[in-house]
Amino acid sequence: MPYDGPDYAIQTINAQVTGAASASMQKFLMYRATILERISALVVTAGTNTAAAVDVIVGTDTVSTFAFGTNTAGTLLDSGVLNVEVPAGGAVELKGHANSATLVGAFQLQIRLDATP
């Protein structure tokens, strides 16, 4: 891929997380300004509650929610295009809903480095 190509600055972050009811499951610290393009998740283990879910939070805003209810095992989920700005030193957080302690998900975050330093 050429250095001046439009996709050169796109990176992916992969993580497998275990649910935590009403608590942070994982935070991804961004060392420089980035754009959160999209997130995909594979439901490895569904939650034991129909309302089990994971919120994606940037700052104080929930930018996407993934359903991990009882019948979702093996499902591939996608946020669609997000284009959310994450400031340098900011974080993207995965946080479980109440009753979401038993789920397991494999997440992939697609980020683009901000062209302005």
C-alpha positions as CSV (number, residue, x, y, z in Angstrom):
1,M,0.0,0.0,0.0
2,P,1.5,3.4,-1.0
3,Y,2.3,5.9,1.8
4,D,0.1,8.5,0.1
5,G,-2.9,6.0,-0.4
6,P,-6.2,6.9,1.3
7,D,-6.1,3.7,3.5
8,Y,-2.5,4.0,4.7
9,A,-3.4,5.6,8.0
10,I,-6.1,3.0,8.9
11,Q,-5.2,0.6,11.7
12,T,-7.1,-2.2,13.5
13,I,-7.1,-3.1,17.1
14,N,-8.2,-6.6,18.1
15,A,-9.3,-7.8,21.6
16,Q,-11.3,-10.5,23.2
17,V,-13.2,-9.3,26.2
18,T,-15.2,-11.0,29.0
19,G,-18.4,-9.2,30.2
20,A,-18.6,-7.2,33.3
21,A,-22.0,-6.1,34.5
22,S,-22.4,-2.3,34.5
23,A,-18.6,-1.9,34.4
24,S,-15.8,-1.2,32.0
25,M,-14.5,-4.3,30.2
26,Q,-11.7,-2.8,28.2
27,K,-10.3,0.6,27.4
28,F,-8.2,1.5,24.4
29,L,-6.0,4.6,24.9
30,M,-5.3,6.6,21.8
31,Y,-1.8,8.1,21.9
32,R,-2.7,10.7,19.2
33,A,-5.9,12.0,17.6
34,T,-7.8,9.3,15.7
35,I,-11.1,8.7,14.0
36,L,-13.0,5.6,15.1
37,E,-14.2,4.4,11.7
38,R,-16.2,1.3,12.7
39,I,-16.3,-1.7,15.1
40,S,-17.1,-5.3,14.5
41,A,-17.8,-7.9,17.2
42,L,-18.1,-11.7,17.2
43,V,-20.3,-13.1,19.9
44,V,-18.2,-15.9,21.3
45,T,-20.4,-16.6,24.3
46,A,-23.8,-15.0,24.6
47,G,-25.0,-13.4,27.8
48,T,-27.4,-15.3,30.0
49,N,-29.9,-12.4,29.9
50,T,-31.8,-11.3,26.9
51,A,-30.8,-7.7,27.6
52,A,-27.0,-8.4,27.7
53,A,-25.2,-5.8,25.6
54,V,-21.9,-3.9,25.3
55,D,-21.7,-0.1,24.8
56,V,-18.9,1.6,23.0
57,I,-18.1,4.8,24.7
58,V,-15.9,7.7,23.6
59,G,-15.6,10.4,26.3
60,T,-19.1,10.4,27.8
61,D,-20.9,9.5,24.6
62,T,-22.2,6.0,23.7
63,V,-21.4,5.8,20.0
64,S,-22.6,2.2,19.4
65,T,-24.2,-0.7,21.3
66,F,-23.8,-4.4,20.5
67,A,-26.5,-6.9,21.6
68,F,-25.2,-10.0,23.3
69,G,-28.5,-11.5,24.4
70,T,-29.2,-15.2,25.0
71,N,-29.6,-16.2,21.3
72,T,-26.7,-14.3,19.8
73,A,-23.8,-16.8,20.1
74,G,-21.8,-17.0,16.8
75,T,-23.3,-13.8,15.5
76,L,-21.1,-11.2,13.8
77,L,-22.1,-7.7,14.6
78,D,-21.0,-4.4,12.9
79,S,-21.4,-0.8,14.0
80,G,-21.6,0.6,10.5
81,V,-19.7,3.7,9.7
82,L,-19.1,5.8,12.9
83,N,-16.5,8.5,12.0
84,V,-16.2,9.5,15.7
85,E,-13.3,11.7,16.7
86,V,-11.1,10.5,19.6
87,P,-8.7,13.2,20.9
88,A,-5.1,12.5,21.6
89,G,-4.9,10.9,25.1
90,G,-8.6,9.9,24.8
91,A,-10.0,6.4,25.0
92,V,-12.5,4.1,23.4
93,E,-14.2,2.0,26.1
94,L,-16.2,-1.2,26.0
95,K,-18.7,-1.3,28.9
96,G,-21.2,-4.0,29.8
97,H,-24.9,-3.4,30.5
98,A,-26.4,-4.7,33.8
99,N,-26.6,-8.5,33.7
100,S,-23.9,-8.8,31.1
101,A,-21.3,-10.5,33.2
102,T,-21.1,-13.9,31.4
103,L,-20.7,-12.8,27.7
104,V,-17.5,-13.1,25.7
105,G,-16.9,-11.1,22.6
106,A,-14.1,-10.7,20.1
107,F,-13.9,-7.1,19.0
108,Q,-12.1,-5.3,16.1
109,L,-11.8,-1.6,16.1
110,Q,-10.9,0.2,12.9
111,I,-9.3,3.5,13.4
112,R,-7.8,6.1,11.2
113,L,-5.0,8.4,12.4
114,D,-6.0,12.0,12.2
115,A,-4.0,13.8,9.5
116,T,-3.4,16.8,11.7
117,P,-0.9,16.2,14.5
